[in-house]
């Protein structure tokens, strides 16, 4: 049974969470203990008896698997702690019962649950994190409950990563409200009072708010990179939410952009299925072109990447006009500015060299630039 029917956007969110944790935790656990924090755990709208379609159970599964594999490879078992917060008492009781069997301190896997507002648990979370590497997931049902001024102590450490579900559709709907309480309620995630005056007026309203959200997050956590991924509604071509990612590591940025690409292709295919299902329910007639349309939707993602590559190519030339750059530096700038992967930046450099716009400093044949290559204009 497909547990994500009519909530394909949630499937994509969980895809990103799972792939992100799988990519990161295997690396981090070799040198660090890990603390995973889920600020709005739920469960909400779960369709499985074991809550396997919830963020907290997906995290537990991935973390336990990583811990076991690292132990099998190295003989050393790193400590993993999980902190799950939920303010709704009914949901909290379900959460508490579901995670209890996985709390095994004797196996260095600890789980702490908290019934209350996430922002009120900051001091307790800090104590739990200690000197470990924190991975923080914030997935609210609205836009309140995680004021950056209150939760930013969680970010002020050399190693920390955060994923935030920014409820774009809700925020975009109310951002032009004249209601003073609504305007004030958005302030804690948009830099405080007067946030409207700080919006970039050259951008569409939704994009301007998203941009201000990312910049506020960057400042609050002193993150080196903050990027975001739009996730469209299942059957409507409009963003439902945005996954914002903050990291202090270029390796994290590179990994996330690859995960983003894989997730968006998966989401394109699932949205195609959802649209065909909706048409079939409406007309009672099956759609023989469903598979072809799914391929078309995936190709659309690649078309977006091609467009982004063209824009990034122009930006790279502007950057190089001010002086040579290491390839790694170019990757940092372009991956944060555009929906691209590291491999795309390599292809951009190869294409520019073929066009005699930059020098080929990495060799002939199938070779492509590496981090230490110096990229300069021809």
Secondary structure as GFF3:
##gff-version 3
##sequence-region A 1 378
A	DSSP	alpha_helix	8	28	.	.	.	ID=ss1
A	DSSP	beta_strand	34	38	.	.	.	ID=ss2
A	DSSP	alpha_helix	55	74	.	.	.	ID=ss3
A	DSSP	beta_strand	80	86	.	.	.	ID=ss4
A	DSSP	alpha_helix	89	100	.	.	.	ID=ss5
A	DSSP	three_ten_helix	105	107	.	.	.	ID=ss6
A	DSSP	beta_strand	109	115	.	.	.	ID=ss7
A	DSSP	three_ten_helix	118	121	.	.	.	ID=ss8
A	DSSP	alpha_helix	122	129	.	.	.	ID=ss9
A	DSSP	beta_strand	133	138	.	.	.	ID=ss10
A	DSSP	alpha_helix	148	151	.	.	.	ID=ss11
A	DSSP	three_ten_helix	152	154	.	.	.	ID=ss12
A	DSSP	beta_strand	160	166	.	.	.	ID=ss13
A	DSSP	alpha_helix	168	174	.	.	.	ID=ss14
A	DSSP	alpha_helix	180	187	.	.	.	ID=ss15
A	DSSP	three_ten_helix	195	198	.	.	.	ID=ss16
A	DSSP	alpha_helix	205	221	.	.	.	ID=ss17
A	DSSP	beta_strand	225	232	.	.	.	ID=ss18
A	DSSP	beta_strand	239	247	.	.	.	ID=ss19
A	DSSP	alpha_helix	250	283	.	.	.	ID=ss20
A	DSSP	alpha_helix	290	320	.	.	.	ID=ss21
A	DSSP	beta_strand	325	326	.	.	.	ID=ss22
A	DSSP	alpha_helix	327	337	.	.	.	ID=ss23
A	DSSP	alpha_helix	342	354	.	.	.	ID=ss24
A	DSSP	beta_strand	374	375	.	.	.	ID=ss25
###
